[in-house]
Amino acid sequence: MGSSLRKYSSIKIGGEAEKILFLRNLLAEPKMSLPEPIRILGFASNILIDDRGLRGTVLITRDDELPEPQILREDDRKLTIKVGSGFSMQRLARWSSKRGLSGCEYMIGIPGSLGGALLQNAGANEQDLSMILESAEVFDLSTRERRTLRCSDCSLSYRSSNLKQHPEILVLELELELKKASVDECESRLHLNLDYRKQKTPYQKPSLGSTWTRLKHGEDWLYPGQLIENAGLKGLKLGSIKISEVHANYLINEGDATFVDALALIKTVEQKVFEQSGVKLQREILIWSDLQ
């Protein structure tokens, strides 16, 4: 087995992988043989990783040394940039805001990569990636060939895309269209988003962000945090994993939480909410395990 994935996990849970490979190394030798399955990891901000180890290859796309976004074209109202999939969403939010480019302000509170943002159609405060995505360059791990996907090819919907059904597709770069605005306007929206995150979520705690997605109910939405709170589960703890008392849709690691305890708590919450409300919670996070 290779290095531990715990240090790459936003909730600080994870074991060793058979092989860990960085994207830049694969692109330097795209035909290299890799043990399967191949899993793609950005900032692991929505992936619960088994700490008992994983077979195959974990391909890490995050890269703090990626160059700044490249400006491709612009006019009086908008500008299109190209940016690497391993670029941090929070870094892009700050980069664009300081330049008076609007569309990424919501990303300031999301500790993920742009590649993961495409997979999940990540969003917050009624904004998501579909609103600014033009296209993505991808690498097919099954054919080892590059191709370009338009936004419409990705079938983006609420916290989802058709890329979830295609684990062989590795996102390399994204082209995003941003609107020109004043720096003050962009900075104001950015700080409003950040302040909301700090007040309404356990922002400084190791977590996976929202564990379950909201559900459509007629013309309204059902919010998992409220359902969990209604079931009396806010603050519920198992070992060192806990349902946050700030926002019940967040699991937080209070020290040395394990994968087994985290998964058991997730299943307990899902069962209790169903018993109390008749609603089946739908997970927003992914589970990586060879033993489940």
Secondary structure by P-SEA (a helix, b strand, c coil): ccccccccccccbbbbccccccaaaaaacccccccccbbbbcccccccccccccccbbbbcccccccccccccccccbbbbbbcccccaaaaaaaaaaaccccccccccccccaaaaaaaccccccccccccccbbbbbcccccccccccccccccccccccccccccccccbbbbbbbbbcaaaaaaaaaaaaaaaaaccccccccccccbbbbbcccbbbbaaaaaaaaccccccccccccccccccbbbbcccccaaaaaaaaaaaaaaaaaaccbbbbbccccccccc
